[in-house]
Amino acid sequence: MLVLTRKPGQSIYIGDDIKITLKEIKGNQIRLGIDAAPSVKIYREEIYTQILEENKSAAALSAEVPQDLGDVARAWSSQKAQTLDFMKASIKIKKKED
């Protein structure tokens, strides 16, 4: 880890596109200003950690999806056959009425 000392108003650059400026020191807190392209994602550590955990949970759930989708597809197929039979019967009844 690189550790730098900066005074309020002083900046550092990360690469050519990211500028970090020490804006203010208040007690045990500092305020940073970050200039970066909109495409650069910037998160506080606790938010970044939460995103990683949610992504891991989603990945674990997606491992179960093919089985669940298979069950849905089978249920839909059996329901589809019943619906087609019902429609055919309805058409036959309608033709008899005409």
Contact map, one row per residue, 1 for C-alpha under 8 A:
11100000000000000000000000000000000000000000000000000000000000000000000000000000000000000000000000
11110000000000000000000000000000000000000000000000000000000000000000000000000000000000000000000000
11111000000000000000000000000000000000000000000000000000000000000000000000000000000000000000000000
01111100000000000000000000000000000000000000000000000000000000000000000000000000000000000000000000
00111110000000000000000000000000000000000000000000000000000000000000000000000000000000000000000000
00011111011000000000010000000000000000000000000000000000000000000000000000000000000000000000000000
00001111110000000000010000000000000000000000000000000000000000000000000000000000000000000000000000
00000111110000000000111110000000000000000000000000000000000000000000000000000000000000000000000000
00000011111000000000111100000000000000000000000000000000000000000000000000000000000000000000000000
00000111111100000000111000000000000000000000000000000000000000000000000000000000000000000000000000
00000100111110000011110000000000000000000000000000000000000000000000000000000000000000000000000000
00000000011111000011100000000000000000000000000000000000000000000000000000000000000000000000000000
00000000001111111111000000000000000000000000000000000000000000000000000000000000000000000000000000
00000000000111111111000000000000000000000000000000000000000000000000000000000000000000000000000000
00000000000011111100000000000000000000000000000000000000000000000000000000000000000000000000000000
00000000000011111100000000000000000000000000000000000000000000000000000000000000000000000000000000
00000000000011111110000000000000001110000000000000000000000000000000000000000000000000000000000000
00000000000011111111000000000000011110000000000000000000000000000000000000000000000000000000000000
00000000001111001111100000000000111100000000000000000000000000000000000000000000000000000000000000
00000000001111000111110000000001111000000000000000000000000000000000000000000000000000000000000000
00000001111100000011111000000001110000000000000000000000000000000000000000000000000000000000000000
00000111111000000001111100000111100000000000000000000000000000000000000000000000000000000000000000
00000001110000000000111110000111100000000000000000000000000000000000000000000000000000000000000000
00000001100000000000011111000111000000000000000000000000000000000000000000000000000000000000000000
00000001000000000000001111111110000000000000000000000000000000000000000000000000000000000000000000
00000000000000000000000111111100000000000000000000000000000000000000000000000000000000000000000000
00000000000000000000000011111100000000000000000000000000000000000000000000000000000000000000000000
00000000000000000000000011111100000000000000000000000000000000000000000000000000000000000000000000
00000000000000000000000011111110000000000000000000000000000000000000000000000000000000000000000000
00000000000000000000011111111111000000000000000000000000000000000000000000000000000000000000000000
00000000000000000000011110001111100000000000000000000000000000000000000000000000000000000000000000
00000000000000000001111100000111110000000000000000000000000000000000000000000000000000000000000000
00000000000000000011111000000011111000000000000000000000000000000000000000000000000000000000000000
00000000000000000111100000000001111100000000000000000000000000000000000000000000000000000000000000
00000000000000001111000000000000111110000000000000000000000000000000000000000000000000000000000000
00000000000000001110000000000000011111010000000000000000000000000000000000000000000000000000000000
00000000000000001100000000000000001111110000000000000000000000000000000000000000000000000000000000
00000000000000000000000000000000000111111000000000000000000000000000000000000000000000000000000000
00000000000000000000000000000000000011111000000000000000000000000000000000000000000000000000000000
00000000000000000000000000000000000111111100000000000000000000000000000000000000000000000000000000
00000000000000000000000000000000000001111110000000000000000000000000000000000000000000000000000000
00000000000000000000000000000000000000011111000000000000000000000000000000000000000000000000000000
00000000000000000000000000000000000000001111101100000000000000000000000000000000000000000000000000
00000000000000000000000000000000000000000111111100000000000000000000000000000000000000000000000000
00000000000000000000000000000000000000000011111110000000000000000000000000000000000000000000000000
00000000000000000000000000000000000000000001111111000000000000000000000000000000000000000000000000
00000000000000000000000000000000000000000011111111100000000000000000000000000000000000000000000000
00000000000000000000000000000000000000000011111111110000000000000000000000000000000000000000000000
00000000000000000000000000000000000000000000111111111000000000000000000000000000000000000000000000
00000000000000000000000000000000000000000000011111111100000000000000000000000000000000000000000000
00000000000000000000000000000000000000000000001111111110000000000000000000000000000000000000000000
00000000000000000000000000000000000000000000000111111111000000000000000000000000000000000000000000
00000000000000000000000000000000000000000000000011111111100000000000000000000000000000000000000000
00000000000000000000000000000000000000000000000001111111110000000000000000000000000000000000000000
00000000000000000000000000000000000000000000000000111111111000000000000000000000000000000000000000
00000000000000000000000000000000000000000000000000011111111100000000000000000000000000000000000000
00000000000000000000000000000000000000000000000000001111111110000000000000000000000000000000000000
00000000000000000000000000000000000000000000000000000111111111000000000000000000000000000000000000
00000000000000000000000000000000000000000000000000000011111111100000000000000000000000000000000000
00000000000000000000000000000000000000000000000000000001111111110000000000000000000000000000000000
00000000000000000000000000000000000000000000000000000000111111111000000000000000000000000000000000
00000000000000000000000000000000000000000000000000000000011111111100000000000000000000000000000000
00000000000000000000000000000000000000000000000000000000001111111100000000000000000000000000000000
00000000000000000000000000000000000000000000000000000000000111111111000000000000000000000000000000
00000000000000000000000000000000000000000000000000000000000011111111100000000000000000000000000000
00000000000000000000000000000000000000000000000000000000000001111111110000000000000000000000000000
00000000000000000000000000000000000000000000000000000000000000011111111000000000000000000000000000
00000000000000000000000000000000000000000000000000000000000000011111111100000000000000000000000000
00000000000000000000000000000000000000000000000000000000000000001111111110000000000000000000000000
00000000000000000000000000000000000000000000000000000000000000000111111111000000000000000000000000
00000000000000000000000000000000000000000000000000000000000000000011111111100000000000000000000000
00000000000000000000000000000000000000000000000000000000000000000001111111110000000000000000000000
00000000000000000000000000000000000000000000000000000000000000000000111111111000000000000000000000
00000000000000000000000000000000000000000000000000000000000000000000011111111100000000000000000000
00000000000000000000000000000000000000000000000000000000000000000000001111111110000000000000000000
00000000000000000000000000000000000000000000000000000000000000000000000111111111000000000000000000
00000000000000000000000000000000000000000000000000000000000000000000000011111111100000000000000000
00000000000000000000000000000000000000000000000000000000000000000000000001111111110000000000000000
00000000000000000000000000000000000000000000000000000000000000000000000000111111111000000000000000
00000000000000000000000000000000000000000000000000000000000000000000000000011111111100000000000000
00000000000000000000000000000000000000000000000000000000000000000000000000001111111110000000000000
00000000000000000000000000000000000000000000000000000000000000000000000000000111111111000000000000
00000000000000000000000000000000000000000000000000000000000000000000000000000011111111100000000000
00000000000000000000000000000000000000000000000000000000000000000000000000000001111111110000000000
00000000000000000000000000000000000000000000000000000000000000000000000000000000111111111000000000
00000000000000000000000000000000000000000000000000000000000000000000000000000000011111111100000000
00000000000000000000000000000000000000000000000000000000000000000000000000000000001111111110000000
00000000000000000000000000000000000000000000000000000000000000000000000000000000000111111111000000
00000000000000000000000000000000000000000000000000000000000000000000000000000000000011111111100000
00000000000000000000000000000000000000000000000000000000000000000000000000000000000001111111110000
00000000000000000000000000000000000000000000000000000000000000000000000000000000000000111111111000
00000000000000000000000000000000000000000000000000000000000000000000000000000000000000011111111100
00000000000000000000000000000000000000000000000000000000000000000000000000000000000000001111111110
00000000000000000000000000000000000000000000000000000000000000000000000000000000000000000111111111
00000000000000000000000000000000000000000000000000000000000000000000000000000000000000000011111111
00000000000000000000000000000000000000000000000000000000000000000000000000000000000000000001111111
00000000000000000000000000000000000000000000000000000000000000000000000000000000000000000000111111
00000000000000000000000000000000000000000000000000000000000000000000000000000000000000000000011111
